[in-house]
Amino acid sequence: MGMLQRLFGSLRSGPLPQRAEAVGLNLRGVAAMREGRTAEAAALLSQAVAADPEHPDAHYHHGNSLLALERFEEALHSYERAVALRPDDAQAWSNRGISLASLANHAAALESHTRAITLKPDFAEAYINRGVALQALNRHDAALSDFERAVALSPEDATARNNFALCCLKLGHLARGWEALEWRWKDAAFAGDKRNFPQPLWLGEQSLQGKTILLHDEQGYGDTLQFCRYAPLVARRGARVVLEVKKAILPLLAGLAGADRVIAKGEPLPEFDYHCPLLTLPLAFRTTVETIPADIPYVRADADLVRVWRERLGPKRGLRVGLAWSANRFAAYGRARSIRLAELAEILPAGAQCISLQHELGEEERAYIAGRPDILHFGPEFPDIAALIALVDIVVSVDTSILHVAGAMGRPVWILLRFNGDWRWMADREDSPWYPTARLFRQPAHGDWSNLLGRVRDELSRVELSA
């Protein structure tokens, strides 16, 4: 997490190469990288490498530019040349590991980061990178040890702290995790989302009796749906609760218990006495695995919309499955969390009807659905998604916001997880304390949807129909 932005902090210039042309090109490339002109930097550094193929710094900086451009194979080649020319370069070994991890070769990435640490035992960044590789291999205890070491070496490093937090949460060490998660606001990946209010942050200690508190969302829709469950708990402290969420999800949460008012982000804010981001509420309530609030359902479909969609869908003649196969590709690990519709649709038993819960379709998906009359797609918004979920027997979803709608509604939802799933699903569980009606299906190996889907197909054939 946060590895690419760290590259810009590790730019350097080394000993002057033999050729003056390569010196100038390398310096210009480094300058372009620092100024954010990454494509230009890559072109200049490519010329520097051509001018002096034996110059390790040119290869190193070229690798950085290619990595920032997500040209991972080429970046790896550049780092390979850099470490071949200068085997004691810990930073190059570590960045080589990042490129390997980006190519999903986590075992090799682990070796590369270990080499960097051997060369430089106090290299905090390499411990972070190795921890990320260990997590990708589901070696979470070892990863936690590396993140702890990184924090000890660099106590003010927000990336180290944030990775430590997420690893703690994954392992169920929630008290330590929530506390460390507050460092997210100093991490470049999250700092831009921080809200700076003159009113104090509420962390569960101040009395809310007769006070108004603003609970504001952060990150994605799924996070909002998962953590808005705390609104009733805050209200029980005697507070008037104002919940601010993204506009698209506002209609779904308008009637949320505990919230006196739900407003869309960007609307004028009412007066309030305290504020709290949604992901800070577990810290405020000192949430442990045993005390996760799971008063389900806390999200409900609009009854009128359910009637509209029931009529539109017509009589139910067999198993009805709601499918969601694609996560936001711009979100963290969005592509790794997604499945091709053609693959996922193979799990449907004969005679089943599939309701697409995806909002948008790509061209390939539209063409596929055109040949599958048993798959219905409507491009629903969140309120319609909830109504459709109320009318299916089961939701089968990858890790995306749709599963949170189903889980918050208390509907049966099967969650299809990549090998190293998100922290909120913890480690090695097939259930979720956040969503009691959920079942978790995990990839047995990186990228192995086939075996996972085979198991889901077998289980789906045993599902009993609802009315």
Secondary structure, 3 states (H helix, E strand, C coil): CCHHHHHHHHCCCCCCCCCHHHHHHHHHHHHHHHCCCHHHHHHHHHHHHHHCCCCHHHHHHHHHHHHHCCCHHHHHHHHHHHHHHCCCCHHHHHHHHHHHHHCCCHHHHHHHHHHHHHHCCCCHHHHHHHHHHHHHCCCHHHHHHHHHHHHHHCCCCHHHHHHHHHHHHHCCCHHHHHHHHHHHHHCHHHHCCCCCCCCCECCCCCCCCCCEEEEECCCCHHHHHHHHHHHHHHHCCCCEEEEEECHHHHHHHCCCCCCCEEEECCCCCCCCCEEEEHHHHHHHCCCCHHHCCCCCCCCCCCHHHHHHHHHHHCCCCCCEEEEECCCCCCCCCCCCCCCCHHHHHHHCCCCCEEEECCCCCCHHHHHHHHCCCCEEECCCCHHHHHHHHHCCCEEEEECCHHHHHHHHCCCCEEEEECCCCCHHHCCCCCCCCCCCCEEEEECCCCCCHHHHHHHHHHHHCCCCCCC
